Each structure stands twice: as C-alpha cells, then as structure tokens.
Amino acid sequence: MTEVTRVPLQPIAKGSLTKLWLGVAAAVALGAGVAWAAMPAGVSIETVTEGSGESPGPTDVVFVKYTGKLADGTVFDQSQPANWPVPGILPDGAPMALDQVIPGFRDAMVQMQKGGKYTVEIPSDMAYGASPPPGAPIPPNADLVFDVEMVDFMTREEAEARYNRMMQAMQQQMPAMGPEGAMPAPQGAPQ
C-alpha cells in the first residue's frame, strides 16, 4: 500500500482572513457602483392621486389630460378639451396611441390607472434626445416633465370602432345633401 505524503498547511497570519473578506466586500461594492453608474436613468413617476383598475397595454389608446414642461418649468405642450362633436361615445381627454409616442411616455402610461393623476419625469434619452421635432419648443437633450391625468384607455380596435360610430352619428345629424353635394334649397325658396 502506498502512503500519501502529507503537506502541512502554513498558519494564516493574524488578520489575513479579515483582510481577505474586506477585499471581497470592497470588490463587490465597487462592481455594484460601476453597474449603477452605467445604468441609464429611467422614467420617474410620482402618484398625485391614485387611480383604480387595470393599466393600459403598450399598444392601447389612452385618453389623457396633460401639461408637458421642460425641466425649468417652461410649458411646451398642453392638452385641449376634447369637445367631441357627438358626446358620450369617446372619453374626454386627448387620445394617444401608445405605440406612437416617445418611449418614456409609453413606459409611464402602462404603469398608470384610470382616474389617477401623476407627475412623470422623462430623461432626454427616453424623450427626443438630440433631435426634437422640427419647430418644437423643445431644445436638444431636454429632460421632460408631464403632469398627467389618465381619463380612460381602450384597445386600438375599440377606439377605432367608437370613432367610426361617432362619425356615423355625425352623418345622421347632418342634413341630406342635394345633387352634387350642394345643400338643398330651403322649402319655398326659388329654384
């Protein structure tokens, strides 16, 4: 039978194990700090008034009342009252298809609930970045702030169906058109 040669372990110097664990902790903290600094800042949402129910999906149409501001408080956009020609078919508020808005606005909307009021801060890289729309009062690389009220939301299909229903109701309310699209002459008027 062969004998295994035993190698005695050297004793660890006093405090070496503590230094090893402190080194490991420092490396982990440094790695976490680098990862945090490299992570892009995201959208910040502050709930002013709680909403209720579900949240919209990323392709839904939302109806919102909003004020868009630059970081210094300058208002660059504001929703107007909907004033639908046939009330009661579409909700009040500006309609927005979430797959056609800036990424930061979409990311915020899908976290909101109907009836809620929110303040949303969107970093420039999730807004318009270095290329705002031509003629817009938004400077390049501007962070944006929105005060938003989520009035309602629905699928794109439902929004289109309601819009079509409203258009049909408008056509029914309009007087019948005469030949070649002219308005008919009032009764008793000379022809």
C-alpha positions, 0 to 999 in steps of 0.5 A: 500500500502506498502512503500519501505524503502529507503537506502541512498547511502554513498558519494564516497570519493574524488578520489575513482572513479579515483582510481577505473578506474586506477585499471581497466586500470592497470588490463587490461594492465597487462592481455594484457602483460601476453597474449603477453608474452605467445604468441609464436613468429611467422614467420617474413617476410620482402618484398625485392621486391614485387611480383604480383598475387595470393599466393600459397595454403598450399598444392601447389608446389612452385618453389623457389630460396633460401639461408637458414642461421642460425641466425649468418649468417652461410649458411646451405642450398642453392638452385641449378639451376634447369637445367631441362633436357627438358626446358620450361615445369617446372619453374626454381627454386627448387620445394617444396611441401608445405605440406612437409616442416617445418611449418614456411616455409609453413606459409611464402610461402602462404603469398608470390607472384610470382616474389617477393623476401623476407627475412623470419625469422623462430623461432626454434619452427616453424623450427626443434626445438630440433631435426634437421635432422640427419647430418644437419648443423643445431644445436638444437633450431636454429632460421632460416633465408631464403632469398627467391625468389618465381619463380612460384607455381602450384597445386600438380596435375599440377606439377605432370602432367608437370613432367610426360610430361617432362619425356615423352619428355625425352623418345622421345629424347632418342634413341630406345633401342635394345633387352634387353635394350642394345643400338643398334649397330651403322649402319655398325658396326659388329654384 
